[in-house]
Amino acid sequence: MPPADTGVPSTDGGTWAGVKCGDKLTCTGDKVCCIGFSGSASYSCETKCAGGTAASTCDGKEDCTGTNICCAGFPSGASCKALSACSGFGTAEICHDDAGCSTGKTCKLCSTPGGGPAFSMCVTGGKCPF
């Protein structure tokens, strides 16, 4: 059984574990990261996100099955999808490092529209999508 995903590298060089939720939280088990956007961004780990928040069920492709990637969209949050379904304005492939990106892309910390939280996104040519 793989280690729990804590959103940070394991100390033994293994896989990422948990879903990182802001700068201070890591959601594990049946909890998802709920991101609130009223005023400044707020973060909490919950079993179900309340209205006015976006649910993040992944923070990199290691949280997904098969060839799916972690795709973030505003304001829908982040979830596992086929790479072909992660397209259009306001969507981005989420990563921890370059190895977590699809071919030809690199991992870069990028801000989100409207002053929202920053995420590590897979980018082309070193440019953030927003």
C-alpha positions as CSV (number, residue, x, y, z in Angstrom):
1,M,0.0,0.0,0.0
2,P,1.5,3.4,-0.9
3,P,2.1,6.0,1.8
4,A,-0.7,8.6,2.5
5,D,-0.3,11.7,0.2
6,T,0.7,14.6,2.6
7,G,1.3,17.1,-0.2
8,V,5.0,17.2,0.7
9,P,7.9,14.9,-0.4
10,S,8.3,11.9,1.9
11,T,11.4,11.9,3.9
12,D,12.6,8.6,2.4
13,G,12.4,9.9,-1.2
14,G,9.1,8.1,-1.8
15,T,5.9,9.6,-3.3
16,W,4.1,12.8,-2.4
17,A,1.5,12.3,0.2
18,G,-1.8,14.1,1.0
19,V,-3.4,17.1,-0.6
20,K,-1.7,20.4,0.2
21,C,-4.2,22.9,1.4
22,G,-2.8,26.4,1.6
23,D,0.6,27.0,3.2
24,K,-0.1,25.2,6.5
25,L,-2.6,22.4,6.0
26,T,-2.5,18.9,4.4
27,C,-5.7,17.0,3.9
28,T,-5.6,13.3,4.3
29,G,-8.1,10.4,4.3
30,D,-11.6,11.3,3.3
31,K,-10.9,15.1,3.7
32,V,-10.6,17.5,0.8
33,C,-9.2,20.9,0.7
34,C,-11.9,23.6,0.7
35,I,-10.7,27.0,-0.6
36,G,-12.8,30.0,0.2
37,F,-12.5,33.1,-2.0
38,S,-14.4,35.8,-0.1
39,G,-11.8,38.5,0.6
40,S,-8.5,36.7,1.0
41,A,-8.3,33.0,0.3
42,S,-9.1,30.7,3.3
43,Y,-8.3,27.0,3.6
44,S,-9.8,24.1,5.5
45,C,-9.9,20.3,5.3
46,E,-13.5,19.0,5.3
47,T,-15.4,15.9,4.2
48,K,-17.6,18.2,2.0
49,C,-17.0,21.8,1.1
50,A,-19.6,24.4,1.9
51,G,-21.1,26.8,-0.7
52,G,-18.8,29.6,-1.7
53,T,-15.7,27.3,-1.6
54,A,-13.9,25.3,-4.2
55,A,-13.0,21.6,-3.4
56,S,-9.5,20.4,-4.2
57,T,-9.3,16.6,-4.3
58,C,-5.8,16.5,-5.7
59,D,-2.5,18.5,-5.8
60,G,-0.6,16.5,-8.4
61,K,-1.1,13.6,-10.7
62,E,0.0,11.2,-8.0
63,D,-3.4,11.6,-6.5
64,C,-5.1,10.4,-9.8
65,T,-5.5,7.0,-11.4
66,G,-4.3,5.8,-14.8
67,T,-3.2,8.6,-17.1
68,N,-5.4,11.3,-15.4
69,I,-3.8,14.5,-14.2
70,C,-4.8,17.0,-11.5
71,C,-6.6,19.8,-13.2
72,A,-7.5,23.0,-11.4
73,G,-10.2,25.3,-12.6
74,F,-11.6,28.6,-11.3
75,P,-14.0,28.5,-9.4
76,S,-14.5,24.7,-9.5
77,G,-11.4,23.6,-7.6
78,A,-9.1,20.8,-8.5
79,S,-9.9,17.2,-9.5
80,C,-8.5,14.4,-11.5
81,K,-9.3,14.5,-15.2
82,A,-8.0,13.3,-18.6
83,L,-5.4,15.8,-19.9
84,S,-7.7,16.5,-22.9
85,A,-10.4,17.6,-20.5
86,C,-8.1,20.1,-18.8
87,S,-8.3,23.0,-21.2
88,G,-9.9,26.4,-21.6
89,F,-9.6,29.7,-19.8
90,G,-9.1,29.3,-16.0
91,T,-7.8,25.7,-16.1
92,A,-4.3,24.4,-15.3
93,E,-2.5,21.2,-14.8
94,I,-1.3,21.1,-11.1
95,C,2.1,19.7,-10.1
96,H,4.8,19.4,-7.5
97,D,7.8,19.2,-9.8
98,D,8.7,18.9,-13.5
99,A,8.3,15.1,-13.3
100,G,4.6,15.6,-12.6
101,C,3.9,17.5,-15.8
102,S,2.8,16.3,-19.2
103,T,5.4,16.2,-22.0
104,G,7.1,19.5,-22.8
105,K,5.9,21.4,-19.7
106,T,7.7,22.4,-16.5
107,C,6.3,23.0,-13.0
108,K,6.2,26.7,-11.9
109,L,4.5,28.5,-9.0
110,C,1.8,30.8,-10.5
111,S,-0.8,33.2,-9.2
112,T,-4.5,32.7,-9.9
113,P,-6.8,35.3,-11.4
114,G,-8.1,38.1,-9.1
115,G,-5.4,37.7,-6.5
116,G,-6.4,34.2,-5.5
117,P,-4.0,31.6,-4.1
118,A,-0.8,30.5,-6.0
119,F,-0.4,26.9,-7.2
120,S,2.4,25.0,-8.9
121,M,1.2,24.6,-12.5
122,C,2.6,22.9,-15.5
123,V,3.5,25.6,-18.0
124,T,5.0,25.9,-21.5
125,G,7.9,28.2,-22.1
126,G,8.1,29.2,-18.4
127,K,5.0,31.4,-18.6
128,C,2.1,31.2,-16.2
129,P,-1.3,30.8,-17.9
130,F,-3.0,33.8,-16.1
